[in-house]
Amino acid sequence: MDNKINRYDLTSADAKIIGFDFQYFYFINELLKLQTGQSIGYEAKDDVHIEIYSNSKIITKLIQLKHTVQKNANGNPSNLTERDDDLWKTLSNWCKVICDNNRMTINKQRSFIKDTEFIFATNKKIDKNAFISNINKLQVKKIKFLELQNYLSELENSTKDLNVKKHIHDVTMLNDKVLRLFFGNLNFVDTGDEIIESIKSSIQGKMIAKNRVNDVFNALFSELKQDFFKNVKTGNHQIISYDDWLKKYTCIFEQNRNTTLPIRTFNPVFPKNLFEQPFVRELIEIGEINDEDLLQVTEFSEFMLTVRMNLEKWYHNGEITYSDLDKFHKQAINIWKNTHKKAHRLTKSDINLNNKNALACLDDIRSKQLKILTTDLGIDLSNGEFYYLANESKIGWKVNWEVKY
């Protein structure tokens, strides 16, 4: 049984899915840092790349992202070892990029590296990695290039994993002048294991109130993912310039900086018997719907539940007060009173008109658009509020609705 469990763990897609999500969250986090004259791409030149336009030239950052779900004894992500396959495969691929068909000469390779920064970003712990330590020492001239070459030679010879050995060999085969320059532009980033919190912190840093950060995060993620999907369908890459960023996405931030309440989308849990709801039973009685009209009853119930859940969310988030909530309900009841009174002027003298006038009242009330503070709720949520009040026996449609409902 243990072998089966281990096999399931090895073949599980969960770790891969998290890895892809990690890449995209990193892309979003870097997008939030974008400045004038810069652009960022996802799965174009690398996992993520950033281009910086400066002094009539383009500096490119190529970013490879590696994520692990493995934990050490302390519950932290596992260490990045000096023989890590992901590490050396990445370095090998970058070396192949440096030496591709467009850059067959040493001068062209050096020129390419001078305008490129190579970034290996991971949530694995990198502070105990001997190779990274040696690269850092080389960059501040604490060791000589020859010492690093000797270290790599020993590492290659002592490595038993044939794939890793081959990847190390690919790196060491670069021309010495090219390799020295490559190591000088090679950087390693410990992303930590809280990339989502980092994104939310960046969002809040753009003058977004704490209680609106999640709304911006969700809206931005959804919009970017939809754009990514459209680009993939048309065979294009997702590359966003600073001007694109301002044009297409800053509205998400602006909408959450003003006093308008965010109208959220929910997946409400419906009651077991939709037709037993008081407001539904009255709609059936006056002939608005029949007792088999499930589609219509579901839609009306969704309007009612959605407005309730938005109101509760606004209240619990501190976006509205109890006084605001009470005032909103009273405003809706007062609108209903006037509409109900108008519809039933003749009903008392002719009770046979009760259902007909009840329908007139309902039709009229459905055209009313409610507002809470400065936020217009629109027709659906306004209707939902009236259905909610009817369900709570605070309003009704017939002249004598209180007796039964």
N, C-alpha and C positions, 0 to 999 in steps of 0.2 A: 504493500500500500504506500509506503514512504517513497518508493521509487516512482510510483505513478504521480504522487503529489509533486515531487521534484520535477518530473517531466512536464506536468501542467504548468508549473511556474516558469520553466524554460521557454515554453512555446506560447505563453500568454501574450496577448497583444497589448495588455494594459501598459506595460513599460514603454512600448513603442509609441503608443498614443500620447502618453505623458511627455515623452521626448519631443514629439511634434508640437504639442501645446507649449512646451517650454520654449522652443524656438520662436513660436509666434508671439508669446508674451514678451520675450526679449526684444523682438522687433518693435512691438508697441512701446516698450519702455524707452528704446532708443529714439523712436519717432517723436516721443514727447520732449526730447532734448534737441530736436532739430532746430537749426538756426539759418539765418539768411545765407543764401548761396550754397546750401547743402541739399542733398537728396538721399533717400534711403530705399533699399530694395530688399525684397524677401524672395529667397530661392531663385535669384537671378545670377549674379556673379559668384555667390556663395550662399551659405545659409542666410546670412544677412550681410549686406554691404552698405557702406556709407561713402558718398562722394562729396568732397569738399572743394569748392571752386575758389581758388585764391591765387592772386597775382598771375592771372592768365594761364594757370595750370590746374590740373585736377589731381588731388590726393585721394586715393582710394583706401578705405579700410575694409579688408576681407575678414569676416568673422565666422568662425566655425564654432558650433554650439554642441556640447555633449552633456547629457543629463543622466544621472543614475538614481535609481530608487533604493539601491543597496545602502544599508546603514552599518556603522561600526558599533562597537559595544556601548558607546555613549549615546547612540541614537542619532548621530550626525552622519551626513553622507560619507561614503567610503573615500579613502585617499586615492589620489591620482598617482599611480606608481611610475617609476622611470621606464618601465617596459609596457606601459599601457598601449593596447592595440589601437584604440581610438586616437590617441595622441600621435603615434608614429604614422598611422595611416593618413591623418590630416597633414602632417609635415611632408610626407611623401607626395601627396596630391598637390600641395602648394609648389613643391619643387618641379613637378611636371608642368604646372601652369607657367612657372618662370621660364622653363625651357621649351615651350610649345613652338609650333612651326613658324610663328610670327617673330620669334626671338631666338634665332639660331646662333647669334654671335654673343660673345661675352659682354660687349658694350651695351647691346640691346637689353640683355638680361639685367645688367646693373642699373640701367636707366629705368627699367620697369620697377625694380625693387625700391629705388630711391623715391618713387611716387606711390609706394604701396606700404601699408601697415598690415601685418598679419596678426590677427588676434584669435587666440584659442580661449574660449569662454566656457566654463563648466561649473557645476555645483559640487563637483568632487573637490576635496581638500588638496590644495597644491603646495602648501607651505613646507612639506617634507619631501618634495620631489627633487632628487639630486640633479636631474637634467635641467630643470627650470632654475634651480639655484646657480648652476654653472653659467647658464645664459645670462642671468642677472649680473653675475660677477664679471662676465665678459663685457657687458654693456657699460659698466662703470670702471673697466680696466683693472679689476682686481685679479684677473687671471689672463694669460695670454691665449691667443687663438690656437697655438700649437697644443697647449694643455687641454683645451676643449676637444681638439681633434683626437688626442690620445685617449681621452675619456670615452669618446664615441666609438673608437676602434675597440676598446676593451668591452664596451657595452654590447657591441654587435657580436663579438666573438663569444661572449658568455651567455648570450640569449639563446634559449632552446626553441622558443616558438618561431617556426620558420617564417610565418607571415610578418611578425614584428622584425625579425632579422632582415628580411627583404626590404621592409619600409625604412629601417635605419640605413641600410646600404644605399637606397635611393637618395637619401639626404647627403650622405658622405661623398657621393659621386659628383656632386656639384663642384664646379671650378672653385678653387680656394677663395679667390676674390669675390665671387658671387655668393659663396656660402657665408663668408664673413659679413657681407652686407645684409644678407638674409637674416642672420642671427641678430644683427643690430636692429632690425625692424620687426622682430618677433616679440609679441607680448602675450601675457597670460592673465586671465581675469577669473577670480573666484566670484561667481555671481551670487553666492549664498543660496539658500533654499527657500527664500521668500520673495520670488519675483513678482507675484501678484501684489503683495504689500508695497513693494518698491514702485510699481505702476500707480497704485492708489496714492502713495505719498507724492509722486510727481504731479498727479492730477490736482491734489489739494494745494500744491505749490503754485498752481495757476489761478489762484484767487477763487477756488471753489469751496463753498462751505462743507464742513465735514459730513453733514447729513445728505449732501448731494453727490458725494464722491462715487458711491455705488451706481447712481443713475448715469453719471458720465461714463464710468467704466463700462457698464453694460451696453450703453448706446454706441460708444466708440468701438468696442469689440465687435458688436453686431454689424455696424456699418463697414468696418474694415474687412471682416470675413465675407460679407456680401460682395464687396469690390474684388477681393481675391478670387472668389468663385467666378465672377464675370470675366476676370482677366484670364483665368485658366481655360475657361470655355472658348475664348477667342484666340487662344494661343499666345497670350501676352504675359509679361511678368508684372508683378505688383511693385512698381517703383513710384515713389511719392516725393516730389520736390517740395521745398519749403512753400512755394507759391500754391501748389496743390493742397498742401496741408491747411493753409489759411483759407483757401477758397472752399474746400469741401467739408472740413471737419471742425473748424472753430465755432460753427453755429451750435454744435453740441454743447460747448462750454458756455456760450452766450445764453442759451436757453436755460441753463442751470445757474446762471448768475443773477437773473432777475427775480421778481417776486411771483412769477407764475408757478403754480404748483405742478410738479411732474405727474402726468397721468400715466400710470403704469399698467402694463398688461399682466394679467394673472391667469392661472389655470384653476378656476374655482372647483371646489368639491360640491357637487349637486346633492340635494336631499334625496333619500331613497325613493320616495314617491312624489314626483314633481306635481302631480295633479291634486295632491292633498294640501298644497299650499293655499292659505286663505285667499290671496290675491288672484290665484288661478281659478279657484272655485267660483269667485264672483264674476270673473271674465266669462266663464262658461255659462253662468246663470243669465247674464245679460245678452248672451248670444254672440259675443266677440270671437270666441273660439269654441271648438267642440272638444269632447272628452277623449278624443283620439289624436288630437293635433300636437303630437310630441315635438315636432320641429319648432313650431311657434312657441310652445311652452318653454322649451330649452333655451331659445333665444331670449325671451323675456326674463327668464331666471338668470341667465348670464349677465344681462344688463344690471339686474338688481344686485347680484353678488359682486360684480366688478366695482360698482360705485361704493358699496359697503366696504370692500377691501381697500379701495383707495382712501376712503375717509379714515378708516382705522389706521392705515399706514401713515398718513399725514399726521394724525393725532399722536401716534406712538413715537414718531420721529421728531415731534416738537415743531412741525411745520405749520400746524394750526392749533388753536387752544380749544378747550371744551366750550368756551363761549362762542367761538367761531362756528363750531359744530352745531351747537344749539340754535344759533341764529340762522344757519343754513336750513335746518329742518323746519324752523318756524316760517321762514320765507316761502318754502315750498308749500307748506300747509295753507298759508294765506293766499297764495296763487290758486290753489285748489278751491278754497272757499268761494272766491269770486267766480271761478269757472263753474263750480257746482251750482251755485245760486242762480247764475245766468241760465244754465241748462234746464233747471227744474222749476222755472217760474209757473209753467202751466201744468206741471205734474200733479199738484195737489187737487186741482179741479178735475183732472182726468187721469186716474191712476193707471189706466191702460197705456199711457205714454211713458210709464216709468222706465222700461227697458230702452225704449227709443231715445229718451232724453239722457239716460245713463250712457249710452253709446256716444251721444253728442258731447257729453261732458268728457268722456275718455278721449275722443278725437281731438277736442280742443286742448286738453291737458298735454297730449303728446306733442303738440307743436311748441310748447313752452321750453325755452332753453334757460337752464339755471346757471348761476355763477356762485362760486365760493371765493371770497376775497376778490382777487383780480383775475381769477381763472375761470374761463368759460368751459363748462363741462360738455357741451355738445348735446345732440339729440339723444343718443343712445344712453349716456349716463344720466341725463336729465330724466328720461323715461324710467331708468332704473331706480332713481330716487322715489318717484311716485309709486312704482310697484312696491318698493320697500315700505313706504308709509302705509300703503293699502294692506300689505302683508302683516304689518304691526297693528292693524286696526285703528289707524289714526286718520285715514281718509277712506272714502268709498265712492261708488259710482251711482248707485240707486238713491232715491230720495230717502229711503228708510234703511240705508246700509248698516247703521249702528245696531239695529235690532238683531240682525243675523251674523254680522261680522265683527 
